[in-house]
Amino acid sequence: MLSKEVKEQIINDYKMHEGDTGSPEVQIALLTYRINSVNEHLKTHKKDHHSRRGLLKMVGQRRGLLKYLQANDIERYRSLIEKLGIRG
């Protein structure tokens, strides 16, 4: 579960300007944190298919945001995937 403090910390790390909560970088970072936590949950609860479906939905949502960012600003995209440690 994403606590308020953790969410604020992620937003502060990835925001583009003050009050920024909706930029693709922030959304992708929040989704990545949630994906990682659900992934850890699924390692111990292998038969939790409801959570697995939610995980796939979040991964698809993150993929769409990454495609958007890649198409519109490749430098921001590259720095974000490097900072998050995703894509290889």
Backbone as a printed PyTorch tensor [residue, N CA C, xyz], in Angstrom:
tensor([[[  0.8450,  -1.1890,   0.0000],
         [  0.0000,   0.0000,   0.0000],
         [  0.8810,   1.2400,   0.0000]],

        [[  0.4600,   2.2240,  -0.7230],
         [  1.2170,   3.4610,  -0.8800],
         [  0.7880,   4.4520,   0.2010]],

        [[  1.6510,   4.6700,   1.1940],
         [  1.3130,   5.5960,   2.2740],
         [  1.4580,   7.0410,   1.7940]],

        [[  0.8560,   7.9370,   2.5410],
         [  0.8790,   9.3550,   2.1740],
         [  2.3050,   9.8990,   2.1430]],

        [[  3.1160,   9.4930,   3.1180],
         [  4.4940,   9.9890,   3.2010],
         [  5.3360,   9.5010,   2.0210]],

        [[  5.1790,   8.2230,   1.6770],
         [  5.9380,   7.6610,   0.5540],
         [  5.5200,   8.3280,  -0.7490]],

        [[  4.2160,   8.5400,  -0.9060],
         [  3.7080,   9.1840,  -2.1180],
         [  4.2600,  10.6010,  -2.2500]],

        [[  4.2620,  11.3510,  -1.1570],
         [  4.8080,  12.7130,  -1.1880],
         [  6.2910,  12.7080,  -1.5300]],

        [[  7.0300,  11.7290,  -0.9950],
         [  8.4640,  11.6340,  -1.2740],
         [  8.7140,  11.3520,  -2.7580]],

        [[  7.9400,  10.4370,  -3.3350],
         [  8.0880,  10.1170,  -4.7610],
         [  7.7560,  11.3360,  -5.6060]],

        [[  6.6780,  12.0300,  -5.2640],
         [  6.2900,  13.2310,  -6.0140],
         [  7.3880,  14.2790,  -5.9300]],

        [[  7.9590,  14.4850,  -4.7380],
         [  9.0380,  15.4690,  -4.5870],
         [ 10.2780,  15.0920,  -5.3850]],

        [[ 10.5510,  13.7990,  -5.5190],
         [ 11.7290,  13.3550,  -6.2620],
         [ 11.5820,  13.5520,  -7.7700]],

        [[ 10.3650,  13.4600,  -8.2970],
         [ 10.1680,  13.4440,  -9.7440],
         [  9.3920,  14.6330, -10.3060]],

        [[  8.9790,  15.5650,  -9.4580],
         [  8.1750,  16.6860,  -9.9530],
         [  9.0020,  17.6100, -10.8490]],

        [[  8.3420,  18.2270, -11.8150],
         [  8.9930,  19.1400, -12.7500],
         [  8.9990,  20.5650, -12.2000]],

        [[  7.9650,  20.9180, -11.4290],
         [  7.8430,  22.2470, -10.8380],
         [  7.0210,  22.1280,  -9.5650]],

        [[  6.9180,  23.1890,  -8.8180],
         [  6.1710,  23.1780,  -7.5630],
         [  4.6950,  22.8970,  -7.8320]],

        [[  4.1120,  22.0130,  -7.0630],
         [  2.7040,  21.6810,  -7.2260],
         [  2.4430,  20.6690,  -8.3260]],

        [[  3.4880,  20.1000,  -8.8920],
         [  3.3500,  19.1470,  -9.9900],
         [  3.0260,  17.7650,  -9.4360]],

        [[  1.8390,  17.2590,  -9.7740],
         [  1.4850,  15.8990,  -9.3730],
         [  1.0400,  15.0610, -10.5580]],

        [[  0.8910,  15.6680, -11.7240],
         [  0.3180,  14.9480, -12.8500],
         [  1.2210,  14.7850, -14.0470]],

        [[  2.4700,  15.2190, -13.9560],
         [  3.3660,  15.0600, -15.1010],
         [  3.6280,  13.5730, -15.3260]],

        [[  3.9600,  13.1910, -16.5560],
         [  4.2020,  11.7740, -16.8330],
         [  5.2730,  11.1640, -15.9260]],

        [[  6.3030,  11.9420, -15.5930],
         [  7.3680,  11.4220, -14.7420],
         [  6.8360,  11.0130, -13.3700]],

        [[  6.0120,  11.8680, -12.7870],
         [  5.4450,  11.5740, -11.4640],
         [  4.5230,  10.3650, -11.5480]],

        [[  3.6640,  10.3290, -12.5620],
         [  2.7350,   9.2100, -12.7100],
         [  3.4790,   7.8940, -12.9030]],

        [[  4.5160,   7.9100, -13.7380],
         [  5.2870,   6.6930, -13.9970],
         [  6.0150,   6.2440, -12.7340]],

        [[  6.5740,   7.1830, -11.9860],
         [  7.2880,   6.8360, -10.7540],
         [  6.3370,   6.2180,  -9.7270]],

        [[  5.1450,   6.7900,  -9.5830],
         [  4.1700,   6.2380,  -8.6410],
         [  3.7240,   4.8420,  -9.0730]],

        [[  3.4730,   4.6730, -10.3700],
         [  3.0780,   3.3560, -10.8730],
         [  4.1970,   2.3370, -10.6700]],

        [[  5.4360,   2.7500, -10.8830],
         [  6.5660,   1.8390, -10.7120],
         [  6.6590,   1.3700,  -9.2670]],

        [[  6.4640,   2.2820,  -8.3170],
         [  6.4930,   1.9010,  -6.9050],
         [  5.3850,   0.8890,  -6.6050]],

        [[  4.1780,   1.1650,  -7.1070],
         [  3.0480,   0.2590,  -6.8650],
         [  3.2740,  -1.0910,  -7.5390]],

        [[  3.8200,  -1.0760,  -8.7610],
         [  4.1010,  -2.3190,  -9.4840],
         [  5.1020,  -3.1590,  -8.6980]],

        [[  6.1470,  -2.5170,  -8.1960],
         [  7.1580,  -3.2500,  -7.4280],
         [  6.5750,  -3.8440,  -6.1500]],

        [[  5.6880,  -3.1090,  -5.4830],
         [  5.1100,  -3.6330,  -4.2430],
         [  4.1580,  -4.7990,  -4.5260]],

        [[  3.3670,  -4.7100,  -5.5950],
         [  2.4730,  -5.8210,  -5.9520],
         [  3.2980,  -7.0280,  -6.3930]],

        [[  4.3930,  -6.7720,  -7.0800],
         [  5.2790,  -7.8530,  -7.5120],
         [  5.8320,  -8.6170,  -6.3080]],

        [[  6.2350,  -7.8870,  -5.2660],
         [  6.7200,  -8.5330,  -4.0430],
         [  5.6050,  -9.3470,  -3.3840]],

        [[  4.4030,  -8.8060,  -3.3760],
         [  3.2490,  -9.5040,  -2.8100],
         [  3.0060, -10.8200,  -3.5500]],

        [[  3.1230, -10.7710,  -4.8860],
         [  2.8420, -11.9610,  -5.6860],
         [  3.9200, -13.0380,  -5.5400]],

        [[  5.1050, -12.6600,  -5.0830],
         [  6.1430, -13.6690,  -4.8580],
         [  5.7630, -14.6070,  -3.7210]],

        [[  5.0380, -14.0950,  -2.7270],
         [  4.6200, -14.9400,  -1.6100],
         [  3.2070, -15.4860,  -1.7880]],

        [[  2.3770, -14.7900,  -2.5530],
         [  0.9930, -15.2160,  -2.7720],
         [  0.7980, -15.5180,  -4.2570]],

        [[  1.3210, -16.6550,  -4.6750],
         [  1.3690, -16.9880,  -6.0960],
         [ -0.0080, -17.1480,  -6.7390]],

        [[ -1.0040, -17.5120,  -5.9640],
         [ -2.3210, -17.7710,  -6.5400],
         [ -3.2790, -16.5890,  -6.4370]],

        [[ -2.7740, -15.4390,  -6.0970],
         [ -3.6030, -14.2370,  -5.9870],
         [ -3.7940, -13.6320,  -7.3810]],

        [[ -4.7410, -14.1830,  -8.1120],
         [ -4.9330, -13.7760,  -9.5050],
         [ -5.6030, -12.4120,  -9.6360]],

        [[ -6.3510, -11.9980,  -8.6370],
         [ -6.9480, -10.6620,  -8.6890],
         [ -5.8620,  -9.5880,  -8.6540]],

        [[ -4.8880,  -9.7720,  -7.7990],
         [ -3.7790,  -8.8110,  -7.7430],
         [ -2.9310,  -8.8760,  -9.0060]],

        [[ -2.7880, -10.0730,  -9.5660],
         [ -2.0180, -10.2220, -10.8020],
         [ -2.6730,  -9.4320, -11.9370]],

        [[ -4.0000,  -9.4640, -11.9860],
         [ -4.7130,  -8.7190, -13.0210],
         [ -4.5180,  -7.2140, -12.8280]],

        [[ -4.5610,  -6.7670, -11.5820],
         [ -4.2980,  -5.3590, -11.2950],
         [ -2.8850,  -4.9650, -11.6760]],

        [[ -1.9310,  -5.8740, -11.4480],
         [ -0.5390,  -5.6260, -11.8300],
         [ -0.4240,  -5.4380, -13.3370]],

        [[ -1.0590,  -6.3110, -14.0920],
         [ -1.0000,  -6.2020, -15.5550],
         [ -1.6320,  -4.9040, -16.0420]],

        [[ -2.6960,  -4.4860, -15.3770],
         [ -3.3400,  -3.2250, -15.7350],
         [ -2.4130,  -2.0420, -15.4670]],

        [[ -1.7240,  -2.0650, -14.3150],
         [ -0.7850,  -0.9830, -13.9910],
         [  0.3980,  -0.9650, -14.9510]],

        [[  0.8950,  -2.1430, -15.3240],
         [  2.0160,  -2.2190, -16.2630],
         [  1.6040,  -1.6410, -17.6150]],

        [[  0.3890,  -1.9510, -18.0570],
         [ -0.1080,  -1.4010, -19.3200],
         [ -0.2600,   0.1080, -19.2650]],

        [[ -0.7310,   0.6060, -18.1380],
         [ -0.8820,   2.0530, -17.9650],
         [  0.4790,   2.7390, -17.9830]],

        [[  1.4490,   2.1420, -17.2980],
         [  2.8030,   2.7080, -17.2870],
         [  3.4190,   2.6640, -18.6810]],

        [[  3.1680,   1.5750, -19.4110],
         [  3.7060,   1.4590, -20.7650],
         [  3.1640,   2.5660, -21.6610]],

        [[  1.8860,   2.8720, -21.5260],
         [  1.2930,   3.9510, -22.3120],
         [  1.8990,   5.3010, -21.9820]],

        [[  2.1020,   5.5690, -20.6990],
         [  2.7270,   6.8330, -20.2930],
         [  4.1710,   6.9240, -20.7840]],

        [[  4.8870,   5.7960, -20.7510],
         [  6.2660,   5.7890, -21.2480],
         [  6.3120,   6.0400, -22.7530]],

        [[  5.3630,   5.4520, -23.4890],
         [  5.3040,   5.6950, -24.9380],
         [  5.0310,   7.1640, -25.2270]],

        [[  4.1300,   7.7560, -24.4610],
         [  3.8200,   9.1760, -24.6250],
         [  5.0610,  10.0230, -24.3820]],

        [[  5.7560,   9.7420, -23.2950],
         [  6.9440,  10.5180, -22.9520],
         [  8.0510,  10.3150, -23.9880]],

        [[  8.1960,   9.0950, -24.4760],
         [  9.2150,   8.8120, -25.4880],
         [  8.9190,   9.5600, -26.7850]],

        [[  7.6610,   9.6410, -27.1510],
         [  7.2890,  10.3140, -28.4000],
         [  7.4400,  11.8270, -28.2990]],

        [[  7.2250,  12.3870, -27.1100],
         [  7.2120,  13.8410, -26.9720],
         [  8.5140,  14.4540, -26.4660]],

        [[  9.2670,  13.7160, -25.6510],
         [ 10.5230,  14.2630, -25.1300],
         [ 11.4640,  13.1130, -24.7850]],

        [[ 12.2790,  12.7260, -25.7530],
         [ 13.1280,  11.5420, -25.6150],
         [ 14.1610,  11.6910, -24.5010]],

        [[ 14.6470,  12.9150, -24.2680],
         [ 15.6490,  13.1110, -23.2150],
         [ 15.0530,  12.8930, -21.8270]],

        [[ 13.8450,  13.4170, -21.5960],
         [ 13.1710,  13.1890, -20.3120],
         [ 12.8900,  11.6960, -20.1270]],

        [[ 12.5100,  11.0330, -21.2160],
         [ 12.2370,   9.5980, -21.1870],
         [ 13.4870,   8.8230, -20.7730]],

        [[ 14.6160,   9.1260, -21.4210],
         [ 15.8590,   8.3990, -21.1320],
         [ 16.3270,   8.6280, -19.6990]],

        [[ 16.2350,   9.8610, -19.2320],
         [ 16.6770,  10.1340, -17.8590],
         [ 15.7580,   9.4470, -16.8460]],

        [[ 14.4640,   9.3830, -17.1480],
         [ 13.5200,   8.7500, -16.2250],
         [ 13.7480,   7.2480, -16.1270]],

        [[ 13.9140,   6.5640, -17.2620],
         [ 14.1030,   5.1110, -17.1810],
         [ 15.4340,   4.7650, -16.5150]],

        [[ 16.4210,   5.6370, -16.6870],
         [ 17.7010,   5.4130, -16.0140],
         [ 17.5520,   5.6130, -14.5040]],

        [[ 16.8260,   6.6510, -14.1150],
         [ 16.6320,   6.9680, -12.6950],
         [ 15.8030,   5.8890, -11.9910]],

        [[ 14.7930,   5.3560, -12.7020],
         [ 13.9310,   4.3340, -12.1140],
         [ 14.5250,   2.9310, -12.2210]],

        [[ 15.4640,   2.7460, -13.1340],
         [ 16.0690,   1.4300, -13.3100],
         [ 15.1540,   0.4440, -14.0040]],

        [[ 14.3750,   0.9330, -14.9730],
         [ 13.5050,   0.0410, -15.7420],
         [ 14.0170,  -0.0400, -17.1750]],

        [[ 13.4920,  -0.9630, -17.9320],
         [ 13.8720,  -1.1890, -19.3330],
         [ 15.3120,  -1.6520, -19.4720]],

        [[ 15.5780,  -2.8110, -18.9290],
         [ 16.8700,  -3.4310, -19.1740],
         [ 17.8790,  -3.0990, -18.1690]]])
